[in-house]
């Protein structure tokens, strides 16, 4: 199976996790229990596949990069439509 990174996680889920990491509402390294407590149990396997064992600053950096890439891609798509 092809590794799709965090592509299959919704933008809302990534933002929710980023907000919680930033506000220190979730401890890192992340756990399944912590993600489930945030309502992200459906994304836990994919998130932990890429973020497991990382400290909070690294989790923050990965999430910011993933969301920035999505924003740039969305802007490119919008420009093509104009």
Secondary structure, 3 states (H helix, E strand, C coil): CCCCCCCCCCHHHHHHHHHHHHCCCCCCCCCHHHHHHCCCHHHHHHHHHHHCCCCHHHHHHHHHHHHHHHHHHHHHHHHHHC
